[in-house]
């Protein structure tokens, strides 16, 4: 799950910050901040659903802004997927919405 979380964070930050003609954002980029596999691994081991949702939510908020907010077609769908992820109560409930988010941010990138 840690890799999937890191990937969603990376794609979200790419949407928000990566510009054509500049160096791509990579996993070890300072922009990733606390959104790396080790941080997510710690949160997963602790079973910290709220912590995971907070870290991913921060990245998804940036991505939502990059696609024009909730008033755009891309933004409405991203918002819907983010809401599904945020509604999870248990670690087991995070997996399916996380896969959907991963596919979506990858596709719109």
N, CA, C and O atoms as a printed pandas DataFrame, in Angstrom:
     atom_number atom_name residue_name chain_id  residue_number  x_coord  y_coord  z_coord
0              1         N          UNK        A               1    0.814   -1.186    0.000
1              2        CA          UNK        A               1    0.000    0.000    0.000
2              3         C          UNK        A               1    0.866    1.262    0.000
3              4         O          UNK        A               1    0.466    2.285   -0.555
4              5         N          UNK        A               2    2.053    1.195    0.621
5              6        CA          UNK        A               2    2.912    2.368    0.701
6              7         C          UNK        A               2    3.299    2.883   -0.681
7              8         O          UNK        A               2    3.309    4.091   -0.918
8              9         N          UNK        A               3    3.615    1.973   -1.586
9             10        CA          UNK        A               3    3.989    2.369   -2.943
10            11         C          UNK        A               3    2.819    3.036   -3.651
11            12         O          UNK        A               3    3.003    4.030   -4.354
12            13         N          UNK        A               4    1.633    2.504   -3.475
13            14        CA          UNK        A               4    0.438    3.078   -4.093
14            15         C          UNK        A               4    0.161    4.482   -3.546
15            16         O          UNK        A               4   -0.181    5.387   -4.307
16            17         N          UNK        A               5    0.305    4.661   -2.253
17            18        CA          UNK        A               5    0.136    5.984   -1.653
18            19         C          UNK        A               5    1.158    6.968   -2.195
19            20         O          UNK        A               5    0.822    8.102   -2.535
20            21         N          UNK        A               6    2.407    6.529   -2.274
21            22        CA          UNK        A               6    3.465    7.392   -2.785
22            23         C          UNK        A               6    3.207    7.761   -4.247
23            24         O          UNK        A               6    3.465    8.890   -4.664
24            25         N          UNK        A               7    2.704    6.817   -5.008
25            26        CA          UNK        A               7    2.431    7.062   -6.423
26            27         C          UNK        A               7    1.320    8.087   -6.599
27            28         O          UNK        A               7    1.434    8.981   -7.438
28            29         N          UNK        A               8    0.252    7.971   -5.825
29            30        CA          UNK        A               8   -0.836    8.957   -5.902
30            31         C          UNK        A               8   -0.301   10.340   -5.537
31            32         O          UNK        A               8   -0.619   11.323   -6.206
32            33         N          UNK        A               9    0.498   10.419   -4.496
33            34        CA          UNK        A               9    1.088   11.699   -4.097
34            35         C          UNK        A               9    1.967   12.257   -5.217
35            36         O          UNK        A               9    1.884   13.442   -5.540
36            37         N          UNK        A              10    2.802   11.411   -5.804
37            38        CA          UNK        A              10    3.710   11.856   -6.866
38            39         C          UNK        A              10    2.933   12.371   -8.071
39            40         O          UNK        A              10    3.235   13.451   -8.579
40            41         N          UNK        A              11    1.939   11.622   -8.536
41            42        CA          UNK        A              11    1.149   12.059   -9.695
42            43         C          UNK        A              11    0.402   13.356   -9.385
43            44         O          UNK        A              11    0.288   14.228  -10.246
44            45         N          UNK        A              12   -0.100   13.483   -8.172
45            46        CA          UNK        A              12   -0.811   14.711   -7.799
46            47         C          UNK        A              12    0.121   15.914   -7.830
47            48         O          UNK        A              12   -0.240   16.976   -8.337
48            49         N          UNK        A              13    1.315   15.744   -7.291
49            50        CA          UNK        A              13    2.276   16.848   -7.289
50            51         C          UNK        A              13    2.792   17.143   -8.691
51            52         O          UNK        A              13    3.102   18.293   -9.003
52            53         N          UNK        A              14    2.888   16.134   -9.531
53            54        CA          UNK        A              14    3.255   16.367  -10.928
54            55         C          UNK        A              14    2.204   17.236  -11.610
55            56         O          UNK        A              14    2.539   18.164  -12.346
56            57         N          UNK        A              15    0.932   16.929  -11.361
57            58        CA          UNK        A              15   -0.144   17.748  -11.927
58            59         C          UNK        A              15   -0.031   19.196  -11.469
59            60         O          UNK        A              15   -0.216   20.123  -12.257
60            61         N          UNK        A              16    0.270   19.376  -10.208
61            62        CA          UNK        A              16    0.305   20.715   -9.628
62            63         C          UNK        A              16    1.536   21.516  -10.030
63            64         O          UNK        A              16    1.438   22.720  -10.266
64            65         N          UNK        A              17    2.686   20.868  -10.110
65            66        CA          UNK        A              17    3.935   21.627  -10.223
66            67         C          UNK        A              17    4.773   21.383  -11.475
67            68         O          UNK        A              17    5.581   22.235  -11.845
68            69         N          UNK        A              18    4.601   20.269  -12.118
69            70        CA          UNK        A              18    5.485   19.958  -13.238
70            71         C          UNK        A              18    5.087   20.779  -14.460
71            72         O          UNK        A              18    3.915   20.829  -14.833
72            73         N          UNK        A              19    6.057   21.411  -15.067
73            74        CA          UNK        A              19    5.801   22.210  -16.257
74            75         C          UNK        A              19    6.598   21.652  -17.424
75            76         O          UNK        A              19    7.677   21.083  -17.260
76            77         N          UNK        A              20    6.034   21.835  -18.594
77            78        CA          UNK        A              20    6.681   21.338  -19.798
78            79         C          UNK        A              20    8.009   22.056  -20.007
79            80         O          UNK        A              20    8.115   23.271  -19.839
80            81         N          UNK        A              21    9.008   21.281  -20.373
81            82        CA          UNK        A              21   10.320   21.847  -20.631
82            83         C          UNK        A              21   11.224   21.929  -19.416
83            84         O          UNK        A              21   12.385   22.320  -19.542
84            85         N          UNK        A              22   10.721   21.571  -18.243
85            86        CA          UNK        A              22   11.532   21.585  -17.033
86            87         C          UNK        A              22   11.760   20.158  -16.557
87            88         O          UNK        A              22   11.122   19.221  -17.038
88            89         N          UNK        A              23   12.658   20.005  -15.625
89            90        CA          UNK        A              23   12.957   18.678  -15.098
90            91         C          UNK        A              23   11.710   18.068  -14.477
91            92         O          UNK        A              23   10.953   18.762  -13.798
92            93         N          UNK        A              24   11.489   16.781  -14.702
93            94        CA          UNK        A              24   10.313   16.131  -14.107
94            95         C          UNK        A              24   10.466   15.985  -12.599
95            96         O          UNK        A              24   11.576   15.909  -12.073
96            97         N          UNK        A              25    9.335   15.949  -11.925
97            98        CA          UNK        A              25    9.329   15.701  -10.483
98            99         C          UNK        A              25    9.496   14.202  -10.274
99           100         O          UNK        A              25    8.760   13.400  -10.848
100          101         N          UNK        A              26   10.458   13.836   -9.456
101          102        CA          UNK        A              26   10.739   12.433   -9.178
102          103         C          UNK        A              26   10.442   12.132   -7.715
103          104         O          UNK        A              26   10.206   13.043   -6.921
104          105         N          UNK        A              27   10.455   10.864   -7.367
105          106        CA          UNK        A              27   10.118   10.437   -6.007
106          107         C          UNK        A              27   11.006   11.077   -4.944
107          108         O          UNK        A              27   10.557   11.297   -3.819
108          109         N          UNK        A              28   12.259   11.380   -5.283
109          110        CA          UNK        A              28   13.164   11.951   -4.286
110          111         C          UNK        A              28   13.211   13.476   -4.346
111          112         O          UNK        A              28   14.079   14.091   -3.725
112          113         N          UNK        A              29   12.292   14.091   -5.083
113          114        CA          UNK        A              29   12.240   15.531   -5.209
114          115         C          UNK        A              29   11.835   16.168   -3.872
115          116         O          UNK        A              29   10.979   15.627   -3.172
116          117         N          UNK        A              30   12.432   17.296   -3.511
117          118        CA          UNK        A              30   12.047   17.960   -2.260
118          119         C          UNK        A              30   10.561   18.316   -2.187
119          120         O          UNK        A              30   10.008   18.423   -1.093
120          121         N          UNK        A              31    9.911   18.502   -3.337
121          122        CA          UNK        A              31    8.476   18.793   -3.337
122          123         C          UNK        A              31    7.648   17.672   -2.717
123          124         O          UNK        A              31    6.537   17.903   -2.240
124          125         N          UNK        A              32    8.188   16.473   -2.727
125          126        CA          UNK        A              32    7.449   15.345   -2.163
126          127         C          UNK        A              32    7.299   15.493   -0.654
127          128         O          UNK        A              32    6.386   14.913   -0.066
128          129         N          UNK        A              33    8.173   16.254   -0.025
129          130        CA          UNK        A              33    8.051   16.506    1.411
130          131         C          UNK        A              33    7.875   15.224    2.207
131          132         O          UNK        A              33    8.699   14.315    2.112
132          133         N          UNK        A              34    6.817   15.146    2.983
133          134        CA          UNK        A              34    6.548   13.976    3.810
134          135         C          UNK        A              34    5.750   12.905    3.100
135          136         O          UNK        A              34    5.231   11.990    3.740
136          137         N          UNK        A              35    5.645   13.004    1.792
137          138        CA          UNK        A              35    4.841   12.042    1.028
138          139         C          UNK        A              35    5.726   10.986    0.386
139          140         O          UNK        A              35    5.634   10.751   -0.819
140          141         N          UNK        A              36    6.573   10.354    1.167
141          142        CA          UNK        A              36    7.402    9.302    0.604
142          143         C          UNK        A              36    7.027    7.956    1.216
143          144         O          UNK        A              36    6.269    7.877    2.183
144          145         N          UNK        A              37    7.568    6.932    0.637
145          146        CA          UNK        A              37    7.203    5.566    1.011
146          147         C          UNK        A              37    7.454    5.268    2.483
147          148         O          UNK        A              37    6.677    4.548    3.110
148          149         N          UNK        A              38    8.542    5.821    3.048
149          150        CA          UNK        A              38    8.841    5.553    4.458
150          151         C          UNK        A              38    7.805    6.178    5.385
151          152         O          UNK        A              38    7.382    5.559    6.361
152          153         N          UNK        A              39    7.403    7.398    5.079
153          154        CA          UNK        A              39    6.380    8.058    5.896
154          155         C          UNK        A              39    5.065    7.295    5.797
155          156         O          UNK        A              39    4.408    7.027    6.803
156          157         N          UNK        A              40    4.694    6.951    4.567
157          158        CA          UNK        A              40    3.453    6.189    4.391
158          159         C          UNK        A              40    3.560    4.816    5.052
159          160         O          UNK        A              40    2.583    4.321    5.615
160          161         N          UNK        A              41    4.728    4.207    4.987
161          162        CA          UNK        A              41    4.921    2.908    5.642
162          163         C          UNK        A              41    4.680    2.999    7.140
163          164         O          UNK        A              41    4.047    2.123    7.730
164          165         N          UNK        A              42    5.184    4.057    7.750
165          166        CA          UNK        A              42    4.978    4.266    9.182
166          167         C          UNK        A              42    3.493    4.456    9.486
167          168         O          UNK        A              42    2.971    3.878   10.439
168          169         N          UNK        A              43    2.814    5.269    8.672
169          170        CA          UNK        A              43    1.385    5.500    8.883
170          171         C          UNK        A              43    0.579    4.220    8.695
171          172         O          UNK        A              43   -0.374    3.966    9.432
172          173         N          UNK        A              44    0.963    3.419    7.710
173          174        CA          UNK        A              44    0.261    2.148    7.472
174          175         C          UNK        A              44    0.484    1.195    8.643
175          176         O          UNK        A              44   -0.461    0.563    9.116
176          177         N          UNK        A              45    1.722    1.089    9.111
177          178        CA          UNK        A              45    2.008    0.199   10.246
178          179         C          UNK        A              45    1.253    0.621   11.510
179          180         O          UNK        A              45    0.840   -0.219   12.309
180          181         N          UNK        A              46    1.084    1.906   11.672
181          182        CA          UNK        A              46    0.333    2.415   12.827
182          183         C          UNK        A              46   -1.181    2.273   12.635
183          184         O          UNK        A              46   -1.948    2.390   13.591
184          185         N          UNK        A              47   -1.599    2.023   11.403
185          186        CA          UNK        A              47   -3.030    1.974   11.120
186          187         C          UNK        A              47   -3.668    3.357   11.189
187          188         O          UNK        A              47   -4.849    3.488   11.510
188          189         N          UNK        A              48   -2.888    4.376   10.888
189          190        CA          UNK        A              48   -3.314    5.770   11.003
190          191         C          UNK        A              48   -4.056    6.219    9.736
191          192         O          UNK        A              48   -3.486    6.874    8.864
192          193         N          UNK        A              49   -5.318    5.855    9.661
193          194        CA          UNK        A              49   -6.134    6.186    8.492
194          195         C          UNK        A              49   -6.218    7.701    8.322
195          196         O          UNK        A              49   -6.051    8.209    7.213
196          197         N          UNK        A              50   -6.474    8.417    9.399
197          198        CA          UNK        A              50   -6.595    9.874    9.324
198          199         C          UNK        A              50   -5.288   10.526    8.859
199          200         O          UNK        A              50   -5.316   11.484    8.087
200          201         N          UNK        A              51   -4.156   10.016    9.321
201          202        CA          UNK        A              51   -2.864   10.548    8.894
202          203         C          UNK        A              51   -2.620   10.324    7.413
203          204         O          UNK        A              51   -2.135   11.211    6.710
204          205         N          UNK        A              52   -2.960    9.136    6.946
205          206        CA          UNK        A              52   -2.822    8.822    5.518
206          207         C          UNK        A              52   -3.724    9.733    4.705
207          208         O          UNK        A              52   -3.296   10.312    3.706
208          209         N          UNK        A              53   -4.970    9.859    5.132
209          210        CA          UNK        A              53   -5.916   10.702    4.407
210          211         C          UNK        A              53   -5.456   12.160    4.391
211          212         O          UNK        A              53   -5.640   12.856    3.392
212          213         N          UNK        A              54   -4.873   12.615    5.466
213          214        CA          UNK        A              54   -4.386   13.988    5.539
214          215         C          UNK        A              54   -3.244   14.231    4.561
215          216         O          UNK        A              54   -3.257   15.213    3.820
216          217         N          UNK        A              55   -2.253   13.334    4.557
217          218        CA          UNK        A              55   -1.102   13.496    3.651
218          219         C          UNK        A              55   -1.525   13.424    2.186
219          220         O          UNK        A              55   -1.116   14.257    1.377
220          221         N          UNK        A              56   -2.332   12.443    1.853
221          222        CA          UNK        A              56   -2.801   12.308    0.466
222          223         C          UNK        A              56   -3.737   13.453    0.110
223          224         O          UNK        A              56   -3.698   13.970   -1.006
224          225         N          UNK        A              57   -4.580   13.848    1.059
225          226        CA          UNK        A              57   -5.505   14.953    0.817
226          227         C          UNK        A              57   -4.795   16.240    0.468
227          228         O          UNK        A              57   -5.248   16.993   -0.394
228          229         N          UNK        A              58   -3.678   16.497    1.137
229          230        CA          UNK        A              58   -2.888   17.698    0.841
230          231         C          UNK        A              58   -2.424   17.688   -0.618
231          232         O          UNK        A              58   -2.493   18.705   -1.307
232          233         N          UNK        A              59   -1.959   16.548   -1.069
233          234        CA          UNK        A              59   -1.492   16.426   -2.453
234          235         C          UNK        A              59   -2.657   16.520   -3.439
235          236         O          UNK        A              59   -2.545   17.160   -4.484
236          237         N          UNK        A              60   -3.767   15.881   -3.097
237          238        CA          UNK        A              60   -4.931   15.900   -3.988
238          239         C          UNK        A              60   -5.545   17.295   -4.081
239          240         O          UNK        A              60   -6.080   17.662   -5.126
240          241         N          UNK        A              61   -5.475   18.071   -3.007
241          242        CA          UNK        A              61   -5.961   19.452   -3.062
242          243         C          UNK        A              61   -5.154   20.269   -4.073
243          244         O          UNK        A              61   -5.713   21.085   -4.805
244          245         N          UNK        A              62   -3.853   20.049   -4.109
245          246        CA          UNK        A              62   -3.003   20.738   -5.087
246          247         C          UNK        A              62   -3.355   20.310   -6.509
247          248         O          UNK        A              62   -3.417   21.134   -7.422
248          249         N          UNK        A              63   -3.586   19.008   -6.683
249          250        CA          UNK        A              63   -3.963   18.493   -8.005
250          251         C          UNK        A              63   -5.311   19.063   -8.438
251          252         O          UNK        A              63   -5.496   19.418   -9.602
252          253         N          UNK        A              64   -6.250   19.150   -7.497
253          254        CA          UNK        A              64   -7.566   19.698   -7.808
254          255         C          UNK        A              64   -7.445   21.144   -8.282
255          256         O          UNK        A              64   -8.120   21.544   -9.231
256          257         N          UNK        A              65   -6.608   21.911   -7.641
257          258        CA          UNK        A              65   -6.371   23.280   -8.081
258          259         C          UNK        A              65   -5.754   23.339   -9.462
259          260         O          UNK        A              65   -6.073   24.221  -10.259
260          261         N          UNK        A              66   -4.867   22.394   -9.742
261          262        CA          UNK        A              66   -4.177   22.367  -11.037
262          263         C          UNK        A              66   -5.118   22.043  -12.197
263          264         O          UNK        A              66   -4.874   22.461  -13.329
264          265         N          UNK        A              67   -6.189   21.302  -11.918
265          266        CA          UNK        A              67   -7.132   20.955  -12.997
266          267         C          UNK        A              67   -8.308   21.922  -13.066
267          268         O          UNK        A              67   -9.248   21.706  -13.832
268          269         N          UNK        A              68   -8.260   22.987  -12.268
269          270        CA          UNK        A              68   -9.280   24.016  -12.366
270          271         C          UNK        A              68  -10.355   23.977  -11.305
271          272         O          UNK        A              68  -11.343   24.705  -11.402
272          273         N          UNK        A              69  -10.187   23.148  -10.300
273          274        CA          UNK        A              69  -11.158   23.083   -9.211
274          275         C          UNK        A              69  -12.366   22.216   -9.519
275          276         O          UNK        A              69  -12.425   21.538  -10.545
276          277         N          UNK        A              70  -13.324   22.254   -8.610
277          278        CA          UNK        A              70  -14.493   21.370   -8.723
278          279         C          UNK        A              70  -15.483   21.828   -9.786
279          280         O          UNK        A              70  -16.459   21.128  -10.056
280          281         N          UNK        A              71  -15.252   22.977  -10.386
281          282        CA          UNK        A              71  -16.154   23.464  -11.426
282          283         C          UNK        A              71  -15.796   22.959  -12.814
283          284         O          UNK        A              71  -16.443   23.323  -13.797
284          285         N          UNK        A              72  -14.774   22.125  -12.899
285          286        CA          UNK        A              72  -14.395   21.545  -14.185
286          287         C          UNK        A              72  -14.758   20.059  -14.194
287          288         O          UNK        A              72  -14.970   19.456  -13.142
288          289         N          UNK        A              73  -14.826   19.488  -15.372
289          290        CA          UNK        A              73  -15.142   18.064  -15.491
290          291         C          UNK        A              73  -14.093   17.216  -14.777
291          292         O          UNK        A              73  -14.434   16.313  -14.013
292          293         N          UNK        A              74  -12.825   17.506  -15.026
293          294        CA          UNK        A              74  -11.750   16.750  -14.375
294          295         C          UNK        A              74  -11.791   16.947  -12.858
295          296         O          UNK        A              74  -11.581   16.006  -12.092
296          297         N          UNK        A              75  -12.060   18.168  -12.444
297          298        CA          UNK        A              75  -12.094   18.476  -11.026
298          299         C          UNK        A              75  -13.250   17.813  -10.297
299          300         O          UNK        A              75  -13.087   17.350   -9.168
300          301         N          UNK        A              76  -14.411   17.762  -10.927
301          302        CA          UNK        A              76  -15.556   17.103  -10.282
302          303         C          UNK        A              76  -15.277   15.632  -10.040
303          304         O          UNK        A              76  -15.594   15.103   -8.975
304          305         N          UNK        A              77  -14.691   14.976  -11.016
305          306        CA          UNK        A              77  -14.396   13.550  -10.855
306          307         C          UNK        A              77  -13.301   13.339   -9.810
307          308         O          UNK        A              77  -13.395   12.428   -8.988
308          309         N          UNK        A              78  -12.273   14.169   -9.839
309          310        CA          UNK        A              78  -11.217   14.062   -8.833
310          311         C          UNK        A              78  -11.793   14.317   -7.438
311          312         O          UNK        A              78  -11.438   13.626   -6.484
312          313         N          UNK        A              79  -12.660   15.286   -7.323
313          314        CA          UNK        A              79  -13.298   15.577   -6.030
314          315         C          UNK        A              79  -14.134   14.386   -5.545
315          316         O          UNK        A              79  -14.109   14.048   -4.361
316          317         N          UNK        A              80  -14.864   13.760   -6.455
317          318        CA          UNK        A              80  -15.679   12.598   -6.101
318          319         C          UNK        A              80  -14.803   11.449   -5.607
319          320         O          UNK        A              80  -15.106   10.815   -4.596
320          321         N          UNK        A              81  -13.723   11.193   -6.325
321          322        CA          UNK        A              81  -12.805   10.115   -5.928
322          323         C          UNK        A              81  -12.118   10.434   -4.605
323          324         O          UNK        A              81  -11.912    9.547   -3.776
324          325         N          UNK        A              82  -11.768   11.693   -4.413
325          326        CA          UNK        A              82  -11.145   12.109   -3.155
326          327         C          UNK        A              82  -12.115   11.935   -1.992
327          328         O          UNK        A              82  -11.719   11.503   -0.910
328          329         N          UNK        A              83  -13.380   12.268   -2.212
329          330        CA          UNK        A              83  -14.394   12.106   -1.164
330          331         C          UNK        A              83  -14.550   10.638   -0.785
331          332         O          UNK        A              83  -14.695   10.318    0.395
332          333         N          UNK        A              84  -14.523    9.748   -1.766
333          334        CA          UNK        A              84  -14.605    8.310   -1.475
334          335         C          UNK        A              84  -13.418    7.864   -0.627
335          336         O          UNK        A              84  -13.577    7.086    0.314
336          337         N          UNK        A              85  -12.236    8.357   -0.962
337          338        CA          UNK        A              85  -11.033    8.020   -0.202
338          339         C          UNK        A              85  -11.122    8.575    1.219
339          340         O          UNK        A              85  -10.769    7.895    2.183
340          341         N          UNK        A              86  -11.589    9.800    1.339
341          342        CA          UNK        A              86  -11.682   10.451    2.646
342          343         C          UNK        A              86  -12.747    9.824    3.544
343          344         O          UNK        A              86  -12.681    9.953    4.767
344          345         N          UNK        A              87  -13.719    9.151    2.950
345          346        CA          UNK        A              87  -14.801    8.542    3.728
346          347         C          UNK        A              87  -14.394    7.215    4.372
347          348         O          UNK        A              87  -15.115    6.694    5.223
348          349         N          UNK        A              88  -13.251    6.671    3.973
349          350        CA          UNK        A              88  -12.813    5.378    4.521
350          351         C          UNK        A              88  -12.600    5.491    6.028
351          352         O          UNK        A              88  -12.055    6.479    6.520
352          353         N          UNK        A              89  -13.034    4.474    6.743
353          354        CA          UNK        A              89  -12.915    4.454    8.195
354          355         C          UNK        A              89  -11.802    3.525    8.684
355          356         O          UNK        A              89  -11.241    3.721    9.762
356          357         N          UNK        A              90  -11.493    2.504    7.868
357          358        CA          UNK        A              90  -10.503    1.501    8.272
358          359         C          UNK        A              90   -9.454    1.366    7.172
359          360         O          UNK        A              90   -9.679    1.770    6.031
360          361         N          UNK        A              91   -8.322    0.800    7.526
361          362        CA          UNK        A              91   -7.242    0.593    6.550
362          363         C          UNK        A              91   -7.745   -0.221    5.354
363          364         O          UNK        A              91   -7.397    0.072    4.210
364          365         N          UNK        A              92   -8.556   -1.234    5.621
365          366        CA          UNK        A              92   -9.055   -2.094    4.550
366          367         C          UNK        A              92   -9.928   -1.315    3.570
367          368         O          UNK        A              92  -10.024   -1.675    2.397
368          369         N          UNK        A              93  -10.563   -0.246    4.052
369          370        CA          UNK        A              93  -11.457    0.551    3.215
370          371         C          UNK        A              93  -10.707    1.516    2.294
371          372         O          UNK        A              93  -11.303    2.080    1.377
372          373         N          UNK        A              94   -9.420    1.710    2.526
373          374        CA          UNK        A              94   -8.635    2.658    1.732
374          375         C          UNK        A              94   -8.228    2.108    0.367
375          376         O          UNK        A              94   -8.043    2.871   -0.581
376          377         N          UNK        A              95   -8.091    0.810    0.268
377          378        CA          UNK        A              95   -7.473    0.212   -0.918
378          379         C          UNK        A              95   -8.229    0.516   -2.218
379          380         O          UNK        A              95   -7.631    1.027   -3.165
380          381         N          UNK        A              96   -9.513    0.216   -2.279
381          382        CA          UNK        A              96  -10.267    0.406   -3.524
382          383         C          UNK        A              96  -10.307    1.879   -3.962
383          384         O          UNK        A              96  -10.053    2.159   -5.133
384          385         N          UNK        A              97  -10.617    2.837   -3.060
385          386        CA          UNK        A              97  -10.599    4.236   -3.493
386          387         C          UNK        A              97   -9.201    4.709   -3.895
387          388         O          UNK        A              97   -9.062    5.566   -4.768
388          389         N          UNK        A              98   -8.178    4.160   -3.267
389          390        CA          UNK        A              98   -6.804    4.525   -3.599
390          391         C          UNK        A              98   -6.437    4.051   -5.000
391          392         O          UNK        A              98   -5.769    4.769   -5.743
392          393         N          UNK        A              99   -6.864    2.865   -5.359
393          394        CA          UNK        A              99   -6.610    2.363   -6.715
394          395         C          UNK        A              99   -7.316    3.242   -7.742
395          396         O          UNK        A              99   -6.744    3.565   -8.784
396          397         N          UNK        A             100   -8.560    3.630   -7.451
397          398        CA          UNK        A             100   -9.300    4.498   -8.371
398          399         C          UNK        A             100   -8.613    5.861   -8.507
399          400         O          UNK        A             100   -8.502    6.389   -9.613
400          401         N          UNK        A             101   -8.154    6.427   -7.398
401          402        CA          UNK        A             101   -7.434    7.701   -7.446
402          403         C          UNK        A             101   -6.147    7.580   -8.246
403          404         O          UNK        A             101   -5.832    8.447   -9.061
404          405         N          UNK        A             102   -5.412    6.516   -8.015
405          406        CA          UNK        A             102   -4.158    6.298   -8.726
406          407         C          UNK        A             102   -4.392    6.261  -10.230
407          408         O          UNK        A             102   -3.684    6.919  -10.992
408          409         N          UNK        A             103   -5.379    5.497  -10.649
409          410        CA          UNK        A             103   -5.676    5.385  -12.083
410          411         C          UNK        A             103   -6.085    6.737  -12.649
411          412         O          UNK        A             103   -5.668    7.103  -13.748
412          413         N          UNK        A             104   -6.887    7.468  -11.916
413          414        CA          UNK        A             104   -7.393    8.739  -12.417
414          415         C          UNK        A             104   -6.295    9.785  -12.549
415          416         O          UNK        A             104   -6.159   10.403  -13.605
416          417         N          UNK        A             105   -5.508    9.995  -11.493
417          418        CA          UNK        A             105   -4.470   11.025  -11.591
418          419         C          UNK        A             105   -3.411   10.632  -12.617
419          420         O          UNK        A             105   -2.820   11.501  -13.258
420          421         N          UNK        A             106   -3.168    9.353  -12.774
421          422        CA          UNK        A             106   -2.232    8.905  -13.808
422          423         C          UNK        A             106   -2.790    9.210  -15.193
423          424         O          UNK        A             106   -2.060    9.669  -16.072
424          425         N          UNK        A             107   -4.074    8.958  -15.388
425          426        CA          UNK        A             107   -4.698    9.203  -16.693
426          427         C          UNK        A             107   -4.742   10.687  -17.067
427          428         O          UNK        A             107   -4.544   11.036  -18.230
428          429         N          UNK        A             108   -4.999   11.554  -16.099
429          430        CA          UNK        A             108   -5.108   12.971  -16.435
430          431         C          UNK        A             108   -3.749   13.677  -16.467
431          432         O          UNK        A             108   -3.645   14.824  -16.903
432          433         N          UNK        A             109   -2.724   12.987  -16.007
433          434        CA          UNK        A             109   -1.392   13.555  -16.055
434          435         C          UNK        A             109   -0.952   13.645  -17.490
435          436         O          UNK        A             109    0.157   14.101  -17.769
